[in-house]
Amino acid sequence: MKRSDKGSFMGLPLNKKVTLPSLIIIALILAFTVLVGAKNNQVFEDIQRIVSTHTGWIFILIINFILAFCIYIIFSRYGKIRLGGKDCEPEFSKKAWIAMLFSAGMGIGLLFFGVAEPMIHFTANPRTIGATEAHAAQTAMSFTFLHWGLHGWALYALVGGALAYFSFNKKQPLALRSAFFPIFGNRIYGNLGNVIDTTALIATLFGIATSLGYGVLQFTSGLEYLYGVENTMLVQVISIVVIMSIATLSVYSGINKGVKILSSWNMRIALILLLLVVVFGSTTYIFKSYIQNIGHYFSNFLELSLWSESYLGLHEDSLWQNSWTIYYWSWWCSWSPFVGLFIARISKGRTLREFFSYVVFAPSFLTFFWMTAFGGTAINLDIMGDHSISEAIVDNIGTAIYVFLENYPLPIIISSVALVLIVSFFVTSADSGALVVDLLASGGRQKTSKIQKVFWSSLIGVLTIVLTVYGGIKSLQTMVLLSGLPFAILLFLMAISLYKDLKRTLDKQQKKHKRITNEKNRVETINDVLEAIKNDEED
């Protein structure tokens, strides 16, 4: 089988046909942001509205198709296929594996939106106009579950499952292009494969930059709210530089040192913060509402999943779904190469049934609990008459979580824990993202120069700074949408490709088994005939 010529770029082990186009496109986008973003942020808003309005239905169809595909794999005959071969044993215990799944997909977004998003949906969304507070609260939580639950994790499962299968079972390079071999054949080792990896690389960069943009806004808002450090653009830039320097040191030290240690502590701090909110908050309410939220979410699952805001589409104020659901689908798409690749690397030895079941459902239900503990509690406080959180969201959304934590004992300490967690998420997202981008740019090489890892880490920092300074959150959202759309189409093709190879592999195995069985039966028949002849002769 023909393999790709990974080649080199500027003396480094990089695929220049992926690296060079990616750098050119990124440079053009940054130039556009500097020239236009500083003068008129409305440009980003207009681009986002046009793309979302005309392509939102494509996202809805693709995301729902991928979730249906993952569920189909779980219950189909393909679920018994084991990643790495039938005799391969899992590298990690199930408990450790599930913990890493949650850690991989749980990022800055959960801290930024954990309190803010349910509250925003509670106060304003097109499906609760004139509704009671109870109905508005229930709808708000269902929308939050929609945006952070099964659909998003299905994207991670598809990318992770496809990469793991083609790498461990088919001995292909650990690169995005490998997942498309059943459809395109050896063309994936040429320009077509370069386009696929370039698309994945750009989508990953902008997906990570968007998360870091949210993170720095929440971090600097926390510094101002807790310690009086004025939240200026200069403070934001300095924060990005300092935190990215830590991430770069982590990348330089390698995945088995800095990245592994930081990721482990990241998960511990997150669990500590969650436990503090549950134990010192309204514990009974959290568990009761968690059960009810899940029931409402699943009872309205199909309607919410396929809702496209069509009958509000003629009004200018009916852009809610563009700003939320469609944006989230593009954000999940842009993160899927990053998280999917990580999940693939830790899932050797799992059956596809086990893999898709746990990746889609286990982190989703943990995320639902997180959103209920933070966002659901915030809504309850608002219903009880405390409107400080909703007011904080209007003034500065980045302060929402700190205002929320004012309702707990020792708020300055708990808020400081949240601040540390934001930095931890920032660093782990940046360093892991740099490693994945390096993998994509090097054609699947897992051993590359530390210099190029540092380069990608630095580029992520520069990208975050430029988009934050010259375009703000709106530019970050627009870049995610533009990069997520082409990758969503690639994800659809990836599902088709994976199914095609699974079917061919299993059909081949079944034909072989049938042939062996027939041959065995034939031999047994011959032996029976010979035995009968022998018995006749003896008689």
C-alpha positions in Angstrom: 0.0 0.0 0.0 1.3 3.4 -0.9 2.2 5.7 2.0 2.3 9.5 2.1 5.6 11.3 1.7 5.7 13.2 4.9 8.7 15.2 3.8 10.1 18.2 5.7 9.6 22.0 5.9 12.4 24.4 6.8 14.5 21.5 7.9 11.8 20.2 10.3 9.8 17.0 10.0 6.7 18.6 8.8 4.5 18.0 5.8 5.0 21.2 3.8 1.9 20.6 1.7 -0.1 20.9 4.9 2.0 23.3 6.9 2.5 26.0 4.3 -1.1 26.3 3.1 -2.3 26.4 6.7 0.1 29.2 7.7 -0.8 31.2 4.6 -4.6 30.9 5.3 -4.0 31.8 9.0 -1.9 34.8 8.1 -4.6 36.0 5.7 -7.3 35.7 8.3 -5.1 37.5 10.9 -4.4 40.3 8.4 -8.2 40.6 7.7 -8.9 40.7 11.4 -6.3 43.4 12.1 -7.5 45.5 9.1 -11.3 45.1 9.6 -11.9 44.0 13.1 -10.4 47.1 14.8 -12.5 49.4 12.6 -15.8 47.6 12.4 -16.7 44.6 14.5 -20.1 44.6 12.6 -18.3 42.8 9.8 -17.8 39.7 11.9 -21.4 39.8 13.0 -22.6 40.1 9.4 -20.5 37.2 8.3 -21.6 35.0 11.1 -25.3 35.8 10.5 -25.1 35.1 6.7 -23.2 31.8 7.1 -25.4 30.6 10.0 -28.7 31.5 8.3 -27.9 29.7 5.0 -25.9 26.7 6.3 -27.4 26.1 9.7 -29.7 23.4 8.4 -26.6 21.5 7.1 -25.1 21.5 10.6 -28.4 20.2 12.1 -28.6 17.4 9.6 -25.0 16.3 9.8 -24.8 16.5 13.7 -28.0 14.4 14.1 -26.9 11.9 11.4 -23.6 11.4 13.3 -25.3 10.8 16.6 -27.7 8.3 14.9 -24.7 6.6 13.3 -22.9 6.2 16.7 -26.0 4.7 18.3 -26.3 2.4 15.3 -22.8 1.1 15.7 -23.5 0.4 19.4 -26.4 -1.9 18.6 -25.1 -3.3 15.3 -23.0 -6.4 14.5 -20.0 -4.0 14.1 -20.0 -3.3 17.9 -18.1 -6.5 18.6 -15.0 -5.4 16.6 -12.1 -4.7 19.0 -9.8 -1.8 18.5 -6.3 -3.3 18.0 -7.6 -6.8 17.2 -9.6 -9.5 18.9 -6.8 -10.4 21.4 -5.9 -6.8 22.3 -6.2 -5.8 26.0 -7.2 -2.3 27.2 -4.3 -0.2 28.2 -6.2 1.6 31.0 -8.8 0.5 33.6 -12.4 1.4 32.7 -12.5 3.9 35.6 -9.3 5.7 34.5 -10.5 5.6 30.9 -13.8 7.3 31.7 -12.1 9.9 33.8 -9.8 10.8 30.9 -12.7 10.9 28.5 -14.4 13.5 30.7 -11.1 15.4 31.2 -10.4 15.5 27.4 -13.7 17.2 26.4 -14.3 19.3 29.5 -12.6 22.6 29.0 -12.8 26.3 29.6 -16.3 26.4 28.1 -17.9 24.5 31.0 -16.6 27.2 33.4 -17.4 30.1 31.2 -20.9 28.9 30.3 -21.7 26.6 33.3 -23.5 29.4 35.1 -24.0 31.9 32.3 -25.7 29.8 29.6 -28.6 28.4 31.5 -29.3 31.8 33.0 -29.3 33.4 29.5 -31.7 30.8 28.2 -33.8 31.3 31.3 -34.2 35.0 30.7 -34.5 35.0 26.9 -35.1 32.3 24.3 -37.7 32.1 21.5 -39.5 29.1 23.0 -40.3 30.6 26.4 -42.0 33.9 25.4 -44.7 34.5 28.0 -44.0 31.3 29.8 -44.0 30.7 33.5 -40.7 30.7 35.4 -40.8 26.9 35.9 -41.3 26.3 32.2 -38.6 28.8 31.3 -36.2 27.1 33.7 -36.9 23.7 32.3 -36.5 24.8 28.7 -33.3 26.6 29.6 -31.7 23.4 31.0 -32.9 21.3 28.0 -31.2 23.8 25.6 -28.1 23.7 27.7 -28.1 19.9 27.6 -28.7 19.9 23.9 -25.6 22.1 23.4 -23.3 20.2 25.8 -24.5 16.7 25.6 -24.9 13.7 23.3 -24.6 15.5 19.9 -21.2 17.0 20.7 -19.8 13.9 22.2 -21.0 11.9 19.2 -18.6 14.0 17.1 -15.7 13.2 19.4 -16.7 9.5 19.3 -16.8 9.4 15.5 -13.4 11.0 15.1 -11.8 9.0 17.9 -13.4 5.7 16.9 -12.4 6.2 13.2 -8.8 7.2 14.0 -8.4 4.4 16.5 -9.8 1.8 14.1 -7.8 2.8 11.1 -4.6 3.2 13.1 -4.8 0.1 15.4 -6.7 -2.3 13.1 -5.6 -1.1 9.7 -2.1 0.0 10.5 -2.6 3.4 8.9 -0.8 6.6 10.1 -2.4 8.4 13.0 -3.7 11.2 10.8 -7.1 12.5 9.8 -6.6 11.5 6.2 -6.3 7.8 7.1 -10.0 7.7 8.0 -11.0 8.4 4.4 -9.0 5.5 2.7 -12.1 3.3 2.1 -13.7 6.2 0.0 -10.7 7.8 -1.7 -8.1 5.0 -1.7 -4.5 6.0 -2.3 -5.6 9.6 -3.1 -5.5 10.4 0.6 -1.7 10.2 0.3 -1.7 13.1 -2.2 -3.3 16.5 -2.5 -6.7 15.3 -1.3 -5.2 14.1 2.0 -3.3 17.3 2.3 -6.6 19.3 2.0 -8.2 17.1 4.7 -5.3 17.5 7.2 -5.1 21.3 6.4 -8.8 21.7 7.1 -8.5 19.7 10.4 -5.4 21.8 11.4 -7.1 25.1 10.8 -10.3 24.0 12.5 -8.4 22.8 15.5 -6.4 26.1 15.8 -9.5 28.3 15.7 -11.4 26.0 18.0 -8.7 26.1 20.6 -8.2 29.9 20.2 -11.9 30.5 20.8 -11.8 28.5 24.0 -8.7 30.4 25.1 -10.4 33.7 24.3 -13.3 32.8 26.6 -10.8 31.7 29.2 -8.7 34.8 29.3 -11.9 37.0 29.5 -13.1 35.0 32.5 -9.6 34.9 34.1 -9.1 38.7 33.8 -12.7 39.4 34.9 -11.9 37.3 38.0 -8.8 39.2 38.7 -10.8 42.4 38.6 -13.8 41.1 40.6 -11.7 39.3 43.3 -8.5 41.4 43.6 -9.3 44.7 41.9 -6.9 44.3 38.9 -8.5 46.4 36.2 -9.6 44.3 33.2 -8.0 46.2 30.4 -6.9 44.9 27.0 -3.3 45.1 28.1 -4.0 42.9 31.1 -5.7 40.3 28.8 -2.7 40.3 26.5 -0.2 39.9 29.4 -2.4 37.1 30.8 -2.4 35.2 27.5 1.4 35.6 27.2 2.1 34.4 30.7 -0.3 31.4 30.6 0.8 30.4 27.1 4.4 30.5 28.3 3.4 27.9 30.9 1.7 25.9 28.2 4.8 26.1 26.0 7.0 24.8 28.8 4.5 21.9 29.3 4.7 21.1 25.6 8.5 21.2 25.6 8.7 18.8 28.5 6.6 16.2 26.6 3.3 14.4 26.9 4.5 12.0 29.6 5.6 14.8 31.9 4.1 18.3 31.7 0.9 17.5 29.8 0.1 14.3 31.8 0.8 16.0 35.2 -1.3 19.1 34.4 -4.1 17.1 33.0 -4.3 15.0 36.2 -4.4 18.0 38.4 -6.9 19.7 36.1 -9.4 16.9 36.8 -8.8 16.9 40.5 -9.4 20.6 40.8 -12.6 20.4 38.7 -14.0 17.7 41.0 -13.1 19.7 44.1 -15.0 22.7 42.7 -18.0 20.6 41.8 -18.1 18.9 45.2 -17.9 22.3 46.9 -20.9 23.6 44.9 -22.9 20.4 45.6 -22.1 20.0 49.3 -22.3 23.6 50.4 -25.2 24.4 48.0 -28.8 23.1 47.8 -27.7 19.4 47.6 -31.2 18.0 47.5 -32.4 20.5 44.9 -29.4 19.7 42.6 -30.1 15.9 42.6 -33.9 16.3 42.2 -33.5 18.8 39.4 -30.8 16.7 37.7 -33.3 13.8 37.4 -36.1 16.1 36.1 -33.8 17.9 33.7 -32.8 14.6 32.1 -36.4 13.6 31.8 -37.4 16.8 30.1 -34.4 16.7 27.8 -35.1 13.2 26.5 -38.9 13.7 26.3 -38.3 16.7 23.9 -35.1 15.2 22.4 -36.2 14.8 18.7 -38.0 18.2 18.6 -35.1 20.1 20.1 -32.5 18.2 17.9 -34.3 19.0 14.7 -35.7 22.5 15.6 -34.4 25.0 13.0 -36.3 28.2 14.1 -37.9 28.2 10.6 -41.2 29.9 11.5 -39.3 32.8 13.2 -36.9 33.1 10.3 -38.6 36.0 8.6 -38.0 38.3 11.6 -34.7 40.0 12.2 -34.8 39.2 15.9 -35.1 35.5 15.3 -31.3 34.9 15.2 -31.2 33.1 18.5 -30.3 29.7 17.1 -27.6 31.1 14.9 -25.9 32.6 17.9 -26.3 29.4 20.0 -27.0 26.0 18.5 -25.4 26.5 15.1 -22.4 28.2 16.7 -22.1 25.3 19.2 -22.2 22.7 16.4 -19.4 24.4 14.6 -17.4 24.8 17.8 -17.8 21.0 18.6 -16.7 20.2 15.0 -13.6 22.4 15.3 -12.7 20.7 18.6 -13.4 17.1 17.3 -9.9 16.5 15.7 -8.2 17.6 18.9 -10.3 15.6 21.4 -11.0 12.7 19.0 -7.3 12.2 18.5 -6.6 12.1 22.2 -9.5 9.7 22.8 -8.2 7.4 20.0 -4.8 7.2 21.7 -6.2 6.0 25.0 -8.8 3.6 23.7 -6.8 0.7 22.3 -8.3 -2.7 23.4 -12.0 -1.5 23.6 -14.7 -2.9 21.5 -16.5 -0.4 19.2 -19.7 -1.1 21.2 -17.9 -0.2 24.5 -16.1 2.7 22.9 -19.1 4.4 21.4 -21.4 3.7 24.4 -19.0 5.2 26.9 -17.7 8.1 24.8 -21.2 9.3 23.8 -23.1 8.7 27.1 -20.7 8.7 30.1 -19.2 12.3 29.7 -22.6 13.6 28.6 -24.3 12.6 31.9 -21.4 14.0 33.9 -21.6 17.2 32.0 -25.4 17.4 32.6 -24.7 17.1 36.3 -22.1 19.9 36.1 -24.6 22.2 34.3 -27.3 21.4 36.8 -25.1 22.0 39.8 -24.0 25.4 38.5 -26.6 26.7 36.0 -29.6 25.0 37.6 -28.7 26.4 41.0 -28.2 29.9 39.5 -31.6 29.8 38.0 -33.1 28.7 41.3 -31.4 31.6 43.1 -32.9 34.0 40.5 -36.4 32.5 40.9 -36.0 33.0 44.7 -35.4 36.7 44.1 -31.6 37.0 43.9 -31.0 38.6 40.5 -27.4 39.4 41.0 -26.2 36.7 38.6 -28.4 37.8 35.7 -27.3 41.4 36.3 -23.7 40.3 36.3 -24.2 38.5 32.9 -25.5 41.8 31.4 -22.6 43.8 32.8 -19.8 41.3 32.2 -20.5 37.7 31.4 -17.0 36.7 32.6 -17.9 37.6 36.2 -21.0 35.3 36.3 -19.3 32.4 38.0 -17.7 34.6 40.7 -21.0 36.3 41.5 -22.6 32.8 41.7 -19.9 31.6 44.1 -20.7 34.6 46.4 -23.6 32.4 47.7 -21.2 29.9 49.2 -19.1 29.9 52.4 -15.6 31.4 52.0 -16.4 32.8 48.5 -13.0 34.3 48.0 -11.3 30.9 48.5 -13.8 29.0 46.3 -13.6 31.7 43.6 -9.8 31.4 43.8 -10.1 27.7 43.2 -12.2 28.5 40.1 -9.6 31.0 39.0 -6.8 28.3 39.3 -9.0 25.9 37.4 -9.5 28.4 34.5 -5.7 28.7 34.2 -5.3 24.9 34.4 -7.9 24.5 31.6 -6.2 27.2 29.6 -2.8 25.5 29.9 -4.0 22.0 29.2 -6.1 23.1 26.2 -3.2 25.0 24.8 -0.5 22.4 25.3 -2.6 19.4 24.2 -3.8 21.4 21.2 -0.3 22.2 20.2 0.6 18.5 20.3 -2.4 17.6 18.1 -1.7 20.4 15.6 1.9 19.2 15.5 0.7 15.7 14.8 -1.5 16.9 11.9 1.2 19.1 10.4 3.8 16.3 10.6 1.7 13.7 8.7 1.0 11.6 11.8 4.5 11.5 13.2 4.4 11.0 17.0 8.1 11.8 17.5 8.9 15.3 16.2 11.2 18.2 17.1 10.5 20.1 20.3 11.1 23.3 18.4 8.1 22.8 16.2 5.9 21.9 19.2 6.9 25.2 20.7 6.2 26.9 17.4 2.6 25.7 17.3 2.1 26.6 20.9 3.3 30.1 20.2 1.1 30.4 17.2 -2.0 29.5 19.2 -1.0 32.3 21.6 -0.6 34.8 18.8 -3.9 33.7 17.2 -5.7 34.2 20.5 -4.2 37.6 21.1 -5.0 39.0 17.6 -8.5 37.7 17.5 -9.2 38.9 21.1 -7.6 42.4 20.6 -9.0 43.2 17.2 -12.2 41.4 17.0 -13.2 40.2 20.5 -15.6 37.3 21.1 -17.4 38.0 17.9 -14.3 37.4 15.7 -13.6 34.2 17.6 -17.1 32.9 17.0 -16.9 33.8 13.3 -13.6 32.0 12.8 -15.0 28.9 14.5 -18.1 28.9 12.3 -16.1 29.3 9.1 -13.6 26.6 10.0 -16.3 24.3 11.4 -18.5 24.1 8.3 -16.1 22.4 5.9 -15.0 20.0 8.7 -18.6 19.1 9.4 -18.8 17.9 5.8 -15.6 15.9 6.3 -17.2 14.3 9.5 -20.2 13.2 7.4 -17.8 11.5 4.9 -15.8 10.0 7.7 -18.9 8.2 9.0 -19.6 6.8 5.6 -16.0 5.7 5.2 -15.9 4.0 8.6 -19.1 2.2 7.9 -17.8 1.1 4.5 -14.7 -0.5 5.9 -16.4 -2.0 8.9 -18.9 -3.7 6.6 -16.2 -4.9 4.2 -14.1 -6.3 7.1 -16.9 -8.1 8.8 -18.3 -9.5 5.5 -14.9 -10.8 4.7 -14.5 -12.4 8.1 -18.0 -14.0 7.8 -17.2 -15.3 4.3 -13.9 -16.8 5.6 -15.8 -18.3 8.6 -18.4 -19.7 6.3 -15.8 -21.1 3.9 -14.0 -22.8 6.8 -17.2 -24.1 8.2 -18.3 -25.5 4.8 -14.8 -27.1 4.4 -15.1 -28.6 7.8 -18.5 -29.9 7.0 -17.3 -31.3 3.7 -14.4 -33.1 5.4 -16.8 -34.5 8.0 -19.1 -35.7 5.3 -16.3 -37.4 3.5 -15.1 -39.0 6.7 -18.7 -40.2 7.4 -18.9 -41.7 3.9 -15.5 -43.4 4.4 -16.6 -44.7 7.8 -19.8 -46.1 6.2 -17.8 -47.8 3.5 -15.5 -49.3 6.0 -18.4 -50.6 8.1 -20.0 -52.1 5.0 -16.7 -53.9 4.1 -16.5 -55.3 7.6 -20.0 -56.6 7.4 
